[in-house]
Amino acid sequence: MAKISTKDQQALFGLVLFIGIPLFVFQKVSEAGAWPALLGTTVSAAALYLLYRYRKRANRLKYLRSRYGDEATVQAIFNGNIWDGMTQSQLIDSISAPSAIDQKYLKTKMREVWKYRLQGKNRYGLRITIDDSVVNGWESKG
């Protein structure tokens, strides 16, 4: 008789976990006649989750409207857009705080490079250049 390898054991465990347990639960629920309760609980949980997402979105829009006023700016920030001339606070509201910041002090201005989406040691997928608290450009990789 052949010896069962570790890979085979993991595959068997995965099969039991993802097929066997749900089938066992299905059988027990069917025997108990608990389908209405299970279905009602599932529908209620889904409705509560959708209500939570709707309220979260509405509260975010309300906050952005009270802070910025202009509807075009609010929609751009809500959609996560970046544009030249955007302020630092708008950038944070749009795509959150950066993972890292590099600062350079030049003769007439302060330049910061905000880095997002860490991909490796000092490798970032998005770099945004900010001169004197205003977005001046960005570079996106991948």
C-alpha positions as CSV (number, residue, x, y, z in Angstrom):
1,M,0.0,0.0,0.0
2,A,1.3,3.5,-0.9
3,K,2.1,6.1,1.6
4,I,-0.1,9.2,1.7
5,S,2.0,12.4,1.0
6,T,1.5,15.6,2.8
7,K,0.1,17.2,-0.3
8,D,-2.6,14.5,-0.5
9,Q,-3.4,15.0,3.2
10,Q,-3.8,18.7,2.6
11,A,-6.0,18.2,-0.4
12,L,-8.2,15.7,1.6
13,F,-8.5,18.1,4.5
14,G,-9.5,20.9,2.1
15,L,-12.1,18.7,0.5
16,V,-13.6,17.8,3.9
17,L,-13.5,21.4,5.0
18,F,-15.0,23.0,1.9
19,I,-17.4,20.3,0.8
20,G,-18.0,17.9,3.7
21,I,-18.8,20.4,6.4
22,P,-21.4,22.4,4.3
23,L,-23.0,19.1,3.3
24,F,-23.2,18.1,6.9
25,V,-24.8,21.4,7.9
26,F,-27.2,21.2,5.0
27,Q,-28.3,17.7,6.1
28,K,-28.8,18.8,9.8
29,V,-30.8,21.9,8.8
30,S,-32.9,19.8,6.5
31,E,-33.6,17.2,9.2
32,A,-34.6,19.9,11.7
33,G,-36.8,21.8,9.2
34,A,-35.0,25.0,10.1
35,W,-34.9,26.5,6.6
36,P,-37.2,29.4,7.3
37,A,-35.1,30.5,10.3
38,L,-31.8,30.1,8.4
39,L,-33.1,31.9,5.4
40,G,-34.6,34.7,7.5
41,T,-31.3,35.2,9.4
42,T,-29.3,35.3,6.1
43,V,-31.6,37.8,4.5
44,S,-31.6,40.0,7.7
45,A,-27.8,39.9,7.8
46,A,-27.6,40.9,4.2
47,A,-30.1,43.7,4.6
48,L,-28.2,45.1,7.7
49,Y,-24.9,45.0,5.8
50,L,-26.4,46.9,2.8
51,L,-27.9,49.5,5.2
52,Y,-24.5,49.9,6.9
53,R,-22.7,50.4,3.6
54,Y,-25.4,52.9,2.4
55,R,-25.1,54.9,5.7
56,K,-21.4,54.9,5.6
57,R,-21.4,56.2,2.0
58,A,-24.0,58.9,2.9
59,N,-22.0,60.0,6.0
60,R,-18.8,60.3,4.0
61,L,-20.6,62.4,1.3
62,K,-22.1,64.6,4.0
63,Y,-18.7,65.1,5.6
64,L,-17.1,66.0,2.3
65,R,-19.9,68.4,1.3
66,S,-19.6,70.2,4.7
67,R,-15.9,70.5,4.3
68,Y,-15.5,71.5,0.7
69,G,-18.9,72.7,-0.5
70,D,-18.3,72.5,-4.3
71,E,-20.1,69.4,-5.6
72,A,-17.5,68.7,-8.4
73,T,-14.7,68.7,-5.9
74,V,-16.7,66.5,-3.5
75,Q,-17.4,63.9,-6.2
76,A,-13.8,63.9,-7.4
77,I,-12.5,63.3,-3.8
78,F,-15.2,60.7,-3.2
79,N,-14.1,58.8,-6.3
80,G,-10.5,58.9,-5.3
81,N,-9.2,61.2,-8.1
82,I,-6.0,63.1,-8.0
83,W,-5.4,66.4,-9.9
84,D,-2.9,69.2,-10.1
85,G,-3.6,72.0,-7.6
86,M,-5.2,69.7,-5.1
87,T,-4.4,70.5,-1.5
88,Q,-2.8,68.1,1.0
89,S,-6.1,67.8,3.0
90,Q,-8.0,67.0,-0.2
91,L,-5.4,64.4,-1.1
92,I,-5.7,62.7,2.3
93,D,-9.5,62.8,2.0
94,S,-9.3,61.3,-1.5
95,I,-6.8,58.5,-1.1
96,S,-5.8,58.5,2.6
97,A,-2.5,59.2,4.3
98,P,0.7,58.1,2.6
99,S,2.8,55.1,3.5
100,A,5.9,57.3,3.5
101,I,6.9,61.0,2.9
102,D,10.2,62.3,1.6
103,Q,10.8,66.0,2.3
104,K,13.2,68.4,0.4
105,Y,13.8,72.0,1.3
106,L,14.6,74.1,-1.8
107,K,15.5,77.8,-1.9
108,T,12.0,79.0,-2.6
109,K,9.7,76.1,-1.7
110,M,9.3,72.9,0.2
111,R,8.9,69.8,-1.9
112,E,7.4,66.6,-0.5
113,V,7.0,63.2,-2.2
114,W,4.1,61.2,-0.8
115,K,4.4,57.5,-1.4
116,Y,1.6,55.0,-1.7
117,R,1.2,51.2,-2.4
118,L,4.4,49.7,-1.0
119,Q,5.7,47.1,-3.4
120,G,9.1,46.3,-1.9
121,K,11.8,47.9,0.1
122,N,11.5,51.6,-0.9
123,R,9.5,50.7,-4.0
124,Y,6.1,52.3,-4.3
125,G,3.4,52.0,-6.9
126,L,2.3,55.7,-6.6
127,R,4.4,58.8,-5.9
128,I,2.8,62.2,-5.6
129,T,4.9,65.4,-5.7
130,I,3.7,68.2,-3.5
131,D,5.2,71.7,-3.7
132,D,4.2,74.1,-0.9
133,S,1.2,72.0,0.2
134,V,-0.3,71.7,-3.4
135,V,-0.1,68.6,-5.7
136,N,2.3,69.3,-8.5
137,G,2.4,65.9,-10.2
138,W,2.3,62.1,-9.7
139,E,3.8,59.0,-11.1
140,S,2.0,55.7,-11.0
141,K,3.5,52.3,-11.7
142,G,1.4,49.3,-12.6
